[in-house]
Amino acid sequence: MLDETEIEPIGATIRAYQVGFGDCFLLTFKYPNGENKSDRERHVLIDFGSTGMPLGVDSADQMMKVAEDISHRCHGKLQIVVATHRHKDHISGFSTKKDGKGTGEIIAALHPDLVIQPWTEDPALEDSELKEDSNEQQTGQALSAQYFSSLKHMNNLANTITMEIAHLRSEKFMKALSEELADQIGFLSEDNSLPNRSAVANLASMGKNHYVSYGSKLDVSHILPGVKIHVLGPPTLEQHAAIKQQKSKDENEFWMLQGAAARTFWKLQAASGELITDFTSGNSRLFPDADIFQHFFPSHDRWFIRQLRSLRGEQLLSLVRILDRAMNNTSVILLFEFAGKKLLFPGDAQIENWEYALTDKQTAELLKDVCVYKVGHHGSRNATPKSLWKQFGRKKEKEKGEGDRLVTINSTMKGKHGHNKNNTEVPRTSLVEELTTLSNYRTTEEAAKAKKLYLDIQIA
């Protein structure tokens, strides 16, 4: 067995799995001595999810191959599982099946010692009650419970939007929504709706859960000797006032916009002589067997109705964008430190999540000599803030030695999210150019092109 007081890793490997548009990283720490493989290697799985594969790759088959490779690579034992946040492209692989043969069962069978999730996943928040007492701690708990409740309701609303966009995609309605707009809404609503809630339940039960926030203490010396884990995010509502303000702004905008959009949608159906399923309540029209008189609108009215339906699409896109930002800003940000090396894994954290950490001098010092950076949010423009990028002291010009450069790793797939015409494409072209020029840039697109399941990055 390893002597926890003396042994530290002599190196590490990051296995970046090709999961299309999603994240799945297996971080393996290597030790010099040990009676067997399980002593000489310790493993951390960071996320396991996808919302789309490259053309010609079967999603279910690929995810099963990834799960089986993780099990094989770990020799039947995981030390830590990290689920940075509950977006589908980060946790869908943890879902289970009724027959007990899902990818989630394979991961659970590796019996992780710890499961790390953001504080917003703590089930204790669901039982919190608002207190009239002005006690600061109670007030903080009440705010957290409100935020937890908002996120939960937003997930439910995303389910509604997913169903509604499926209806709007029908031939009769597609003239009102461009294919591009429908794709954007469909992707974001599906990513946020999390239809397979078994992933959440599986994560909560597969090991001892730690629901973390900025500054949380994680002593992992007993399972990862010589490794320190610094939690740099997400901040709590009490730690970062900007999140409270963002929450208030987004929450009001979100629900007011949804209400207005819903009224528009149902009025349109009534005006057209149709009454379809009310997706928000699950109720069908009052007399489902009754004949409905179908009539035609004059041409000048048809234009107006098309415009209203198009507006509905824009409103839906606004809703899912708000929810997407809210969920990304619950991402766990972890910095692994061992033998003078620092590896930064920020999930999909965006600027509101990063702001608190980047204003802390101690955190700024930690970030200066990061040697590996997992690119945030698949290379989107708002997940690698310039203030963060400037912190990295290992960025080098092209002529500098390869061994001294920052390593950046991006799990991504072009064409799934955002668009070039409004500079929202993921991965963002200008960011990729910067990463390629000033770091040793690696991407899972390399594995996809070579038709490989993963790419390995060695950290000496």
C-alpha positions in Angstrom: 0.0 0.0 0.0 1.1 3.6 -0.6 2.5 5.5 2.3 0.3 8.6 2.3 2.7 10.7 4.3 5.7 10.3 1.9 4.5 9.3 -1.6 3.5 11.8 -4.2 2.7 11.4 -7.9 5.6 11.2 -10.4 3.4 12.2 -13.2 -0.2 12.2 -14.6 -2.1 11.4 -17.7 -5.2 13.2 -18.9 -7.4 11.0 -21.1 -9.8 13.3 -23.1 -12.6 11.1 -24.5 -14.1 11.9 -27.8 -17.7 12.5 -26.8 -18.6 14.9 -29.6 -20.1 18.0 -28.0 -19.5 17.3 -24.3 -16.9 16.7 -21.7 -15.3 13.5 -20.3 -11.8 13.5 -18.8 -10.1 10.7 -16.9 -7.2 12.1 -14.8 -4.8 9.4 -13.7 -2.0 10.1 -11.1 1.0 7.8 -11.3 3.0 6.7 -8.3 6.5 5.1 -8.1 5.7 2.2 -5.9 2.9 -0.2 -5.1 2.1 -3.9 -4.9 -0.4 -3.7 -7.8 -1.8 -1.4 -10.5 -4.4 0.0 -8.2 -1.6 1.3 -5.9 0.5 2.7 -8.7 -2.4 4.6 -10.3 -5.3 6.7 -8.9 -8.1 8.0 -11.0 -10.4 11.0 -11.1 -13.3 11.1 -13.6 -14.3 14.7 -14.5 -17.7 14.8 -16.2 -19.2 12.3 -18.6 -21.8 13.6 -21.0 -22.7 14.5 -24.6 -25.3 16.3 -26.7 -24.2 15.1 -30.1 -21.6 13.1 -32.0 -19.8 13.6 -35.3 -21.6 12.4 -38.4 -21.4 8.6 -38.6 -20.8 8.0 -34.9 -23.6 6.3 -33.0 -24.0 8.2 -29.7 -25.2 5.3 -27.5 -22.5 3.0 -28.9 -19.8 5.7 -28.4 -20.8 6.4 -24.8 -20.8 2.7 -23.9 -17.3 2.3 -25.4 -16.2 5.3 -23.2 -17.7 3.8 -20.1 -16.1 0.4 -20.7 -12.7 2.0 -21.4 -13.0 4.0 -18.2 -13.7 0.8 -16.3 -10.8 -1.0 -17.9 -8.4 1.9 -17.5 -9.2 2.2 -13.8 -8.9 -1.6 -13.1 -12.3 -1.6 -11.5 -11.8 1.3 -9.1 -12.3 5.1 -9.2 -11.2 7.4 -6.5 -13.2 10.5 -7.4 -16.0 11.5 -9.7 -16.6 15.1 -10.5 -19.8 16.4 -12.0 -19.1 20.0 -12.6 -22.8 20.9 -13.2 -26.0 19.4 -14.4 -26.0 20.2 -18.1 -26.7 17.1 -20.2 -23.4 17.4 -22.1 -21.6 16.9 -18.8 -23.6 14.3 -17.0 -25.7 12.3 -19.4 -23.2 9.4 -19.3 -24.1 8.9 -15.6 -27.7 8.0 -16.5 -28.9 4.5 -15.7 -31.3 2.0 -17.4 -34.1 -0.1 -16.1 -32.3 -3.3 -17.1 -29.2 -2.2 -15.1 -27.0 -2.1 -18.2 -26.5 1.6 -18.7 -23.3 3.6 -18.8 -24.2 5.0 -15.4 -24.2 1.5 -13.9 -20.7 0.9 -15.2 -19.4 4.0 -13.5 -21.2 3.3 -10.3 -19.7 -0.2 -10.2 -16.2 1.5 -9.9 -17.2 2.5 -6.4 -15.8 6.1 -6.2 -14.8 7.2 -2.8 -15.9 10.8 -3.4 -18.4 12.5 -5.7 -17.8 16.2 -6.1 -20.7 18.5 -7.2 -21.6 22.2 -6.9 -23.3 23.5 -3.8 -26.4 24.0 -6.0 -26.9 20.2 -6.2 -27.1 19.8 -2.4 -30.5 18.1 -1.7 -30.6 19.7 1.7 -31.4 23.0 0.0 -34.7 21.5 -1.1 -35.8 21.2 2.5 -34.7 24.7 3.6 -37.4 27.0 4.7 -37.5 30.8 4.6 -37.0 32.3 8.1 -38.2 35.6 9.3 -35.2 35.8 11.6 -32.6 38.2 10.3 -29.8 35.9 11.4 -27.1 36.0 8.6 -26.7 32.3 8.4 -30.5 31.7 8.1 -30.7 34.4 5.5 -28.0 32.8 3.5 -29.7 29.4 3.6 -32.9 31.0 2.5 -31.2 32.7 -0.5 -29.6 29.4 -1.4 -32.9 27.6 -1.2 -34.6 30.2 -3.4 -31.8 29.8 -6.0 -32.0 26.0 -5.8 -35.7 26.2 -6.4 -35.3 28.6 -9.3 -32.8 26.3 -11.1 -35.1 23.4 -10.5 -38.1 25.2 -12.0 -35.9 26.4 -14.9 -35.0 22.8 -15.7 -38.7 21.9 -15.8 -39.4 24.8 -18.1 -36.6 23.7 -20.4 -38.5 20.4 -20.7 -41.6 22.3 -21.7 -39.6 24.3 -24.4 -38.1 21.1 -25.7 -41.6 19.7 -26.3 -42.8 22.9 -27.7 -40.0 23.3 -30.2 -40.6 19.7 -31.4 -44.2 20.9 -32.2 -43.0 24.1 -33.9 -40.6 22.0 -36.0 -43.5 20.3 -37.6 -44.0 21.0 -41.3 -47.0 23.3 -40.6 -44.9 25.6 -38.4 -41.4 25.5 -39.8 -42.1 28.4 -42.1 -42.3 30.6 -39.1 -39.0 29.4 -37.6 -35.8 29.1 -39.6 -34.0 25.8 -39.3 -31.1 27.7 -37.7 -33.3 29.2 -35.0 -35.0 25.9 -34.3 -31.7 24.2 -34.0 -30.4 26.7 -31.5 -33.5 26.5 -29.3 -33.6 22.7 -29.5 -30.0 22.3 -28.5 -30.1 24.6 -25.5 -33.5 23.4 -24.2 -32.4 19.8 -24.5 -29.1 20.5 -22.8 -30.9 22.2 -19.9 -33.9 20.0 -19.6 -32.1 16.9 -18.4 -34.8 14.4 -19.3 -32.8 11.5 -17.9 -33.0 12.5 -14.2 -31.5 9.1 -13.3 -28.1 10.7 -13.9 -28.7 13.1 -11.0 -29.9 10.3 -8.7 -27.0 8.0 -9.7 -24.4 10.7 -8.8 -26.1 11.3 -5.5 -25.8 7.6 -4.5 -22.6 6.3 -6.0 -20.2 7.6 -3.4 -19.8 10.1 -0.5 -21.0 13.4 -1.9 -19.3 16.8 -1.4 -21.3 19.8 -2.5 -18.6 22.4 -2.9 -18.2 26.2 -3.4 -15.3 28.6 -3.6 -12.8 27.9 -0.8 -14.3 24.5 0.2 -11.7 22.3 1.9 -11.2 18.9 0.3 -8.7 16.6 2.0 -8.0 13.8 -0.5 -4.6 12.7 0.9 -6.0 9.4 1.9 -7.1 8.5 -1.6 -4.8 10.7 -3.7 -1.5 11.0 -1.8 0.5 14.1 -2.6 -2.4 15.8 -4.4 -4.1 19.0 -3.3 -7.5 20.1 -4.7 -8.3 23.8 -4.6 -12.0 24.7 -5.2 -12.1 28.0 -7.0 -15.8 28.0 -7.9 -18.7 28.3 -7.9 -19.1 31.1 -5.3 -22.0 31.1 -3.0 -24.6 33.8 -3.2 -23.2 35.3 0.0 -19.6 35.3 -1.4 -20.4 37.0 -4.7 -23.0 39.8 -4.7 -22.9 39.9 -8.5 -24.5 36.5 -8.7 -27.4 37.7 -6.6 -27.9 40.7 -8.9 -27.6 38.5 -12.0 -30.0 36.0 -10.4 -32.6 38.7 -9.7 -32.2 40.2 -13.2 -32.4 36.9 -15.0 -35.1 35.4 -12.9 -37.5 38.4 -13.4 -36.7 38.5 -17.1 -37.0 34.8 -17.5 -40.4 34.4 -16.0 -41.9 37.6 -17.4 -40.7 36.6 -20.8 -42.0 33.1 -20.5 -45.4 34.4 -19.4 -45.6 36.8 -22.4 -44.4 34.1 -24.8 -46.9 31.5 -23.5 -49.8 34.0 -23.9 -48.7 34.7 -27.5 -48.4 31.0 -28.3 -51.8 30.0 -27.0 -53.6 33.0 -28.5 -52.1 32.0 -31.9 -53.5 28.5 -31.6 -56.9 29.8 -30.6 -56.9 32.3 -33.5 -56.0 29.5 -36.0 -58.9 27.4 -34.8 -56.7 24.8 -33.1 -56.1 23.9 -29.5 -53.1 21.6 -29.0 -51.7 20.0 -25.9 -50.8 22.5 -23.2 -47.2 21.5 -22.6 -47.0 23.5 -19.4 -49.7 21.4 -17.7 -49.8 18.3 -19.7 -53.6 18.7 -20.4 -55.1 18.1 -23.8 -58.0 20.2 -25.3 -61.3 19.9 -23.5 -63.1 17.8 -26.1 -60.4 15.8 -28.0 -62.9 13.9 -30.2 -64.9 17.0 -31.3 -64.5 18.2 -34.9 -62.5 21.4 -35.4 -63.4 23.9 -38.1 -60.3 24.7 -40.1 -60.5 27.9 -41.9 -58.0 30.0 -43.9 -56.8 33.5 -43.2 -56.7 36.3 -45.7 -53.2 36.9 -47.0 -52.6 40.1 -45.1 -53.5 38.2 -41.8 -51.2 35.3 -42.6 -48.1 37.6 -42.7 -49.0 39.0 -39.3 -49.4 35.5 -37.8 -46.1 34.3 -39.3 -44.4 37.3 -37.6 -45.9 36.5 -34.3 -44.8 32.9 -34.5 -41.3 34.1 -35.4 -41.4 36.3 -32.4 -42.3 33.3 -30.3 -39.2 31.5 -31.5 -37.0 34.5 -30.6 -38.6 34.6 -27.1 -37.9 30.9 -26.6 -34.3 31.4 -27.6 -34.0 34.2 -25.1 -35.4 31.9 -22.4 -33.0 29.0 -23.0 -30.0 31.4 -23.3 -30.8 32.8 -19.8 -31.1 29.3 -18.4 -27.9 28.2 -20.1 -25.9 31.0 -18.5 -27.4 30.3 -15.1 -26.5 26.7 -15.2 -23.0 27.3 -16.5 -22.3 29.6 -13.6 -22.9 26.8 -11.2 -19.9 24.9 -12.6 -17.4 23.5 -10.2 -13.9 24.9 -10.8 -11.1 22.7 -9.6 -7.3 23.2 -9.5 -5.3 20.0 -8.9 -1.8 20.5 -7.5 0.9 17.9 -7.3 4.7 17.8 -7.5 4.9 21.4 -8.7 2.2 20.9 -11.3 -1.1 22.6 -11.5 -4.1 21.4 -13.6 -7.1 23.6 -14.0 -10.6 22.2 -14.8 -13.3 24.8 -14.8 -16.2 22.9 -16.4 -18.4 25.5 -18.3 -17.8 28.3 -15.8 -18.4 31.8 -17.3 -17.5 35.3 -16.2 -20.0 35.6 -13.4 -18.6 32.4 -11.8 -15.0 33.5 -12.3 -15.3 37.1 -11.1 -15.1 36.2 -7.4 -12.0 34.0 -7.7 -10.1 36.4 -10.0 -10.4 39.2 -7.4 -8.7 37.1 -4.7 -4.9 37.7 -4.6 -4.2 34.2 -3.3 -6.1 32.6 -6.1 -4.3 34.9 -8.6 -1.0 33.5 -7.3 -2.2 29.9 -7.7 -3.2 30.5 -11.3 0.2 32.0 -12.4 1.9 28.7 -12.8 -0.9 26.6 -14.1 0.6 24.1 -16.6 -2.6 22.6 -17.9 -5.9 24.4 -18.7 -9.1 22.5 -19.7 -10.7 25.1 -22.0 -14.0 26.3 -20.5 -17.3 25.6 -22.1 -15.9 23.8 -25.2 -14.1 26.9 -26.3 -16.9 29.5 -26.2 -16.0 33.2 -26.1 -17.4 33.9 -22.6 -15.8 31.0 -20.7 -12.1 32.0 -21.0 -12.2 35.6 -19.6 -9.3 37.7 -20.7 -8.6 38.4 -17.0 -8.2 34.7 -16.5 -6.0 34.2 -19.6 -3.7 37.0 -18.5 -3.1 35.2 -15.2 -1.4 32.2 -16.8 2.4 32.8 -16.6 3.3 29.8 -18.7 1.9 31.3 -22.0 4.9 31.5 -24.3 5.7 32.8 -27.8 6.0 30.3 -30.5 9.8 30.2 -30.4 9.9 29.2 -26.7 10.7 25.6 -25.7 7.8 23.2 -25.9 8.3 21.8 -22.4 7.8 25.2 -20.8 4.5 26.1 -22.5 1.0 26.0 -21.2 -1.0 23.0 -22.3 -4.6 23.6 -23.2 -7.2 20.9 -23.8 -10.5 21.4 -25.5 -13.4 18.9 -25.7 -15.6 20.3 -28.5 -17.2 19.8 -31.8 -17.8 22.4 -34.5 -21.2 23.2 -35.8 -23.2 22.2 -32.7 -23.6 25.5 -30.9 -23.5 29.2 -31.9 -22.9 30.7 -35.4 -20.0 32.4 -37.2 -22.2 35.3 -38.5 -22.7 36.7 -35.0 -19.4 35.6 -33.5 -20.9 33.0 -31.1 -19.6 29.9 -32.8 -18.3 27.2 -30.5 -15.3 26.8 -30.5 -14.8 30.5 -31.0 -12.4 31.0 -33.9 -10.4 33.9 -32.4 -10.0 32.0 -29.1 -8.7 28.9 -30.8 -6.2 31.0 -32.7 -5.0 32.5 -29.5 -4.7 29.1 -27.8 -2.9 27.6 -30.8 -0.4 30.5 -30.9 0.3 30.8 -27.2 0.0 27.3 -25.9 0.3 23.6 -26.8 -3.3 23.3 -27.9 -5.0 19.9 -28.0 -8.6 19.1 -29.0 -10.9 16.0 -29.1 -11.5 17.0 -32.7 -8.1 15.3 -33.3 -9.5 12.0 -32.0 -12.7 12.4 -34.0 -10.7 13.0 -37.2 -8.5 9.9 -36.5 -11.6 7.9 -35.5 -10.1 7.3 -32.1 -12.0 7.0 -28.8 -9.7 9.4 -26.9 -6.4 11.3 -26.9 -3.9 11.1 -24.0 -1.9 14.0 -22.7 1.1 13.1 -20.5 2.0 15.4 -17.7 5.6 14.7 -16.6 
